[in-house]
Amino acid sequence: MEKVENLKKISIAFEAGMSENAMNLKPRYSEFAFVFGIGPSGITPFEVELTDKKVGDEILLLVKKQEYHTLFEHLSPPIIDLFEGRDEIFLKTTIVAVSSPDNREMVKALADLANHGGCGGDCGCGCGG
């Protein structure tokens, strides 16, 4: 079974809640995929939490709204809406798949990274785009 490591395509599923025992918030998109380890500053704090995990492994984080961009950096998973009216959420992340990205997926990931880095698009990250 492959583990989370640099240049792997990682598919994750999100659950969220107001407490660690109640995953009662529904993200608009419950799954998210990205290429691990291609950020301009190396791996993100969120990726550090995923390092060496395998399919089926889970992590539970208390995520503060003010730390969202620091935690995820360029990844910007589509969960920012979960903070509406809240300063923090518990986020349970499950590794769904780990694979080698094909050439098209790698090029798209790098293009998305370049676009986000200059915030030339509507990425929804809140960094000024």
N, C-alpha and C positions, 0 to 999 in steps of 0.2 A: 504494500500500500504506500502510495507516495505521500510525502509530508510537505508541509508548507515551507518553501524556500525560494531564493531569488529566481526570478524569471519564470516562475510557474504561474499559470492561470488559476486563480483561487475563486471559487464560487461559495458564497456564504448566504445564510438565511438569518434574518433578524426577527427577534421578538423584543418587545419593550413594555415597560410597566412603571408604575409609580413606586413599587417596592420590589425587592428582589424575589419575593414569593408570589407576586401577582403580575403576570405579563398581560396587562389589560389595555395596552395601547396598540393600535393597529397601524403599522407603517403603510404608506401608500404602495410601496414596492417592498415586498418581503424578502426578495433575493437580490443579490448584487454580485457582480463578477469584476475582477481587476487583475492586472499583471503585477505580481508581488516584486517589490524592490527596485522600481524604476524611477522613484521620486528624485527631484533635483537635490535634495538634502540627504539622500540615502533612504533607509526605511523609516516609515512614520512611527510614532508611538503606538498607533493601533496595530501596525504590522508587527512590531516587537511582541505584542501580546499573542499574535498568531504563529510566531516562529516555531517551527518543528512540530506543530500540531498536525493531526491526521484527520481524515474524513470521519465525521461523527463527533469529534471533539467539540466542546463548547467553552466559551469564555463569558463571564458575566462582569460587566463594568458599570460603575456609576459614572455617567457622563454629564458634565455640567455644560449648560448652553454656552457659557463664556469660553469654554475650553474646546468646543466642537472643532474649530479650524486647526487648533494646535494638535489635537489628537489625530485627526484624519488627514490634515494637510491637503495635498492634491487629490486625494481619493474622492472626497465629497460625496459619500453615499447619500442616497435620497431619503434621509430620515430627519432632516432639519425641521420638517413640519411637526414632528412629535413634540417639539419644545414650545409650541404655541400655548401660552399661558403657564409655562413651567420653566423653572430654572435648572432642573436636572431630571434625568430619567435613568432607569436601570435598563441596560441594553444587553440582551443575551444574543450572542453570535454563535452559530453552528457552522462548522465547515461541511459543506455539501459535496464539493468535488475539488480535487487537485489534479491538474493536467498540464501538459506542455502546450502553450499557445501555438496555433499555426501562424504562418507568416502574416496573414491578413490581420489576425487579432493583435499581433505584436505591433504592426505598423499603425493600426488604429489606436492602440494604447499610447504609443509614443506621440501620435498626432494630437490626441486628446490632452496629453500632458503638456505639449507645446502650446496648445490653445489656452489651457487653463493658466499656465505660467505667465502668459501675457494677458490673460483674461479678455481675449478677443471675442469670446462667445458668451452666450447666456447659459453658463454652467450652473447657475443657482447657488454658487458657493458663497456669495456675499462679500467677495474680496474686491468688488469694484467693477465687475463686468457688466 
